[in-house]
């Protein structure tokens, strides 16, 4: 995990900082994504994209991440490889329970994250009504603050997702987005140690905002175009 030496300490006062929270990502697996209804925010590619952006932001700011899967061999499949790559190859905590807060290993990982003492959970997962709502409600009961990254979540229908979010908010959860979390961790554009990495994530994952940044760099400030690695065509695997 990156050192905190390249970023200043931020005031808390109710806000997220890289030092007071842990990211929890639950059941980002193929079978769960297959079941997401395609309406509103629930475009499957967008859900992958925003989860990957959140993973990258967590690495930039050194925020500990707990990754968990359910029945990966028997039903749900492996965590999306894009997420594993963005987290640097992290191993998920495997469960049988729908509610991750019923799994002692998951709860311990949250409790111990970053050396312990982090009482804010930035949570994403599939599906919202079960794998997000149930641990959210119980974590709040156990004294945690939960921030649900709503645009990283999805459910079998818009109604299911909306009902889950209402239930979580009534229990005390805070709805956020992947972009808002990253900007809350950055907080000040003069913090140069993380600025370039945040802009790279914005340009790669956040649509019009990222393109606007690139336009301002090149057309207003006359910077050279961003340098991305050349795309390499994968070799045929024979499968």
C-alpha positions as CSV (number, residue, x, y, z in Angstrom):
1,X,0.0,0.0,0.0
2,X,1.3,3.5,-0.8
3,X,2.9,5.5,2.0
4,X,0.9,8.4,3.5
5,X,4.0,10.6,3.2
6,X,2.9,12.1,-0.1
7,X,-0.3,13.6,1.2
8,X,-1.2,15.9,4.1
9,X,-3.5,15.0,7.0
10,X,-7.1,16.2,6.4
11,X,-9.5,17.6,9.0
12,X,-12.3,15.2,9.7
13,X,-15.3,17.0,11.2
14,X,-17.7,14.4,9.8
15,X,-16.0,13.9,6.4
16,X,-14.2,11.0,5.0
17,X,-10.4,11.1,5.0
18,X,-7.9,8.5,3.8
19,X,-7.0,7.8,7.5
20,X,-10.5,7.3,9.0
21,X,-12.2,4.8,6.6
22,X,-11.9,1.4,5.0
23,X,-13.3,0.4,1.7
24,X,-15.5,-2.8,1.6
25,X,-16.3,-4.4,-1.8
26,X,-18.8,-7.2,-1.6
27,X,-19.7,-9.8,-4.3
28,X,-18.3,-8.1,-7.4
29,X,-18.7,-11.4,-9.2
30,X,-20.1,-12.4,-12.7
31,X,-23.3,-14.1,-11.5
32,X,-24.2,-11.1,-9.4
33,X,-23.7,-8.7,-12.2
34,X,-25.7,-10.9,-14.6
35,X,-28.7,-10.4,-12.4
36,X,-28.5,-6.6,-12.3
37,X,-31.5,-5.0,-14.0
38,X,-30.6,-2.7,-16.9
39,X,-32.3,0.6,-16.0
40,X,-31.3,4.0,-14.6
41,X,-27.8,3.8,-13.2
42,X,-27.6,0.1,-13.7
43,X,-25.6,-0.2,-16.8
44,X,-23.3,-3.2,-16.1
45,X,-20.2,-1.7,-17.8
46,X,-20.6,1.5,-15.9
47,X,-20.8,-0.4,-12.6
48,X,-17.5,-2.2,-13.4
49,X,-16.0,1.1,-14.5
50,X,-16.9,3.0,-11.3
51,X,-15.8,0.1,-9.0
52,X,-12.4,0.0,-10.8
53,X,-12.1,3.8,-10.3
54,X,-12.8,3.4,-6.6
55,X,-10.2,0.7,-6.3
56,X,-7.6,2.9,-8.0
57,X,-8.5,5.8,-5.7
58,X,-8.2,3.7,-2.6
59,X,-4.7,2.7,-3.7
60,X,-3.7,6.3,-4.5
61,X,-4.7,7.4,-1.0
62,X,-3.5,4.3,0.8
63,X,-7.0,3.4,2.0
64,X,-7.3,-0.3,3.1
65,X,-9.7,-2.4,1.1
66,X,-11.6,-5.5,2.2
67,X,-12.8,-7.6,-0.7
68,X,-15.2,-10.4,-0.2
69,X,-16.9,-13.1,-2.4
70,X,-19.8,-15.5,-1.9
71,X,-19.9,-19.1,-3.2
72,X,-17.4,-18.3,-5.9
73,X,-16.8,-21.9,-6.9
74,X,-20.4,-23.2,-6.6
75,X,-22.4,-20.3,-8.0
76,X,-21.1,-16.7,-8.3
77,X,-17.7,-17.0,-10.1
78,X,-14.5,-15.1,-9.4
79,X,-14.2,-11.4,-8.6
80,X,-14.0,-9.4,-11.8
81,X,-10.4,-9.4,-13.0
82,X,-10.5,-5.7,-13.5
83,X,-11.0,-5.2,-9.8
84,X,-8.3,-7.6,-8.8
85,X,-5.9,-5.9,-11.1
86,X,-6.8,-2.4,-9.8
87,X,-6.2,-3.6,-6.2
88,X,-2.9,-5.1,-7.0
89,X,-3.9,-8.8,-6.8
90,X,-5.7,-8.8,-3.4
91,X,-7.3,-12.0,-2.3
92,X,-11.0,-11.9,-1.4
93,X,-12.5,-13.3,1.8
94,X,-14.7,-16.2,0.7
95,X,-18.1,-16.6,2.4
96,X,-21.2,-18.8,2.4
97,X,-23.4,-16.1,4.0
98,X,-25.5,-13.6,2.0
99,X,-24.9,-11.1,4.8
100,X,-21.1,-10.5,5.1
101,X,-21.6,-9.2,8.6
102,X,-22.5,-12.8,9.6
103,X,-19.0,-13.8,8.5
104,X,-16.4,-13.5,11.3
105,X,-13.5,-13.3,8.9
106,X,-15.1,-10.3,7.1
107,X,-15.9,-8.4,10.3
108,X,-12.4,-9.0,11.7
109,X,-10.9,-7.7,8.4
110,X,-13.0,-4.5,8.8
111,X,-12.0,-4.2,12.4
112,X,-8.3,-4.7,11.8
113,X,-8.0,-2.6,8.6
114,X,-5.3,0.0,8.6
115,X,-4.2,-1.1,12.1
116,X,-7.7,-0.9,13.5
117,X,-9.8,1.9,14.8
118,X,-11.4,3.0,11.5
119,X,-15.1,3.5,12.1
120,X,-16.2,4.6,8.7
121,X,-16.9,2.0,6.0
122,X,-17.1,3.0,2.3
123,X,-19.2,0.1,0.9
124,X,-20.0,-1.2,-2.5
125,X,-21.5,-4.4,-3.7
126,X,-24.1,-6.5,-5.5
127,X,-27.0,-6.7,-4.9
128,X,-28.1,-3.6,-3.0
129,X,-31.1,-5.1,-1.3
130,X,-29.2,-8.0,0.2
131,X,-25.4,-7.9,0.1
132,X,-25.3,-4.2,0.7
133,X,-28.3,-3.5,2.9
134,X,-27.9,-6.3,5.4
135,X,-24.2,-5.6,6.4
136,X,-24.9,-1.9,6.3
137,X,-27.7,-2.1,8.9
138,X,-25.7,-4.4,11.2
139,X,-22.5,-2.5,10.9
140,X,-24.3,0.7,11.9
141,X,-25.8,-1.2,14.8
142,X,-22.3,-2.1,15.9
143,X,-21.2,1.5,15.8
144,X,-19.8,2.0,12.3
145,X,-20.7,4.8,9.9
146,X,-21.5,3.4,6.5
147,X,-21.1,5.3,3.2
148,X,-22.8,3.4,0.4
149,X,-21.2,4.2,-3.0
150,X,-24.5,4.0,-4.8
151,X,-23.3,4.2,-8.4
152,X,-21.1,1.2,-7.8
153,X,-24.0,-0.9,-6.7
154,X,-26.9,-2.5,-8.5
155,X,-29.9,-4.8,-8.0
156,X,-32.4,-6.9,-10.0
157,X,-34.7,-4.0,-10.5
158,X,-34.8,-0.2,-9.9
159,X,-37.4,-0.8,-7.2
160,X,-35.2,-3.3,-5.4
161,X,-32.3,-0.9,-5.4
162,X,-34.4,2.1,-4.4
163,X,-36.1,0.3,-1.5
164,X,-32.7,-0.9,-0.3
165,X,-31.2,2.6,-0.3
166,X,-34.2,4.0,1.5
167,X,-33.9,1.3,4.2
168,X,-30.1,1.9,4.6
169,X,-30.6,5.7,4.8
170,X,-33.4,5.3,7.4
171,X,-30.8,3.2,9.4
172,X,-28.3,6.0,9.1
173,X,-26.2,5.2,6.0
174,X,-24.8,8.0,3.8
175,X,-25.2,7.7,0.0
176,X,-22.1,8.8,-2.0
177,X,-20.6,8.2,-5.5
178,X,-17.2,6.9,-6.5
179,X,-16.2,10.4,-7.8
180,X,-17.4,12.1,-4.6
181,X,-15.4,9.7,-2.4
182,X,-12.2,10.3,-4.4
183,X,-12.6,14.1,-4.3
184,X,-13.4,14.0,-0.6
185,X,-10.1,12.2,-0.1
186,X,-8.3,14.7,-2.2
187,X,-10.1,17.8,-0.8
188,X,-7.5,20.4,-1.9
189,X,-6.0,20.7,-5.4
190,X,-2.8,22.1,-3.8
191,X,-2.1,18.6,-2.5
192,X,0.3,17.7,-5.3
193,X,1.3,14.3,-4.0
194,X,-1.9,12.8,-5.2
195,X,-3.1,15.4,-7.7
196,X,-1.7,13.7,-10.9
197,X,-3.1,10.3,-9.9
198,X,-6.5,11.7,-9.2
199,X,-6.5,13.4,-12.6
200,X,-5.5,10.2,-14.3
201,X,-8.4,8.4,-12.7
202,X,-10.8,11.2,-13.7
203,X,-9.6,11.1,-17.3
204,X,-9.8,7.3,-17.5
205,X,-13.1,6.7,-15.7
206,X,-15.3,9.8,-15.3
207,X,-16.5,10.7,-18.7
208,X,-17.2,14.3,-19.4
209,X,-15.4,15.5,-16.3
210,X,-12.2,13.6,-17.4
211,X,-12.5,14.8,-21.0
212,X,-13.0,18.4,-19.7
213,X,-9.8,18.1,-17.7
214,X,-7.9,16.9,-20.8
215,X,-9.3,19.8,-22.8
216,X,-8.3,22.3,-20.2
217,X,-4.8,20.9,-20.0
218,X,-4.2,20.9,-23.8
219,X,-6.3,23.7,-25.2
220,X,-6.2,26.3,-22.3
221,X,-2.8,25.5,-20.6
222,X,-1.1,24.2,-23.8
223,X,0.1,21.0,-22.2
224,X,0.9,18.1,-24.5
225,X,-1.8,15.4,-24.8
226,X,-1.9,12.8,-22.0
227,X,0.4,9.9,-22.8
228,X,-1.3,6.6,-22.5
229,X,0.5,3.3,-23.1
230,X,0.0,1.9,-26.6
231,X,-2.7,-0.8,-26.8
232,X,-1.1,-4.2,-27.3
233,X,-3.2,-6.8,-29.0
234,X,-3.3,-9.9,-26.8
235,X,-1.8,-13.0,-28.2
236,X,-4.1,-15.8,-29.2
237,X,-4.4,-18.2,-26.3
238,X,-5.6,-21.2,-28.3
239,X,-8.8,-21.6,-26.3
